[in-house]
Amino acid sequence: MRGFSVQGRDYAALIILGDDDFEAMEVVEMTDGVRGSLLLEFRVDAHSARLTFIRPEIEIPLLRASLRIFEEEFLEPRRAGEPGGLPSPP
């Protein structure tokens, strides 16, 4: 779990290790240390990286911050060729 704040609100990026085919990251709002409902979900596999769920009316600053974390946690390690991860999508 990676915590972050956007416009004074607290969020968590939850890394989910799927099966051998994909990995995912869910973004939820945190209120008083309690996980809220799903806001965004990203998935990455050997062929693609995509946003698979977006709750209606997500503000652009939250989407930008979440994309930054997704890139840091999933795409940059693959580009660097770190062992143990899935191949980088095209």
Beta strands, then each sheet from edge to edge (+ up, - down):
strand 1: 2-6
strand 2: 9-17
strand 3: 22-31
strand 4: 34-45
strand 5: 49-54
sheet 1: 1+ 2- 3+ 4- 5+
end
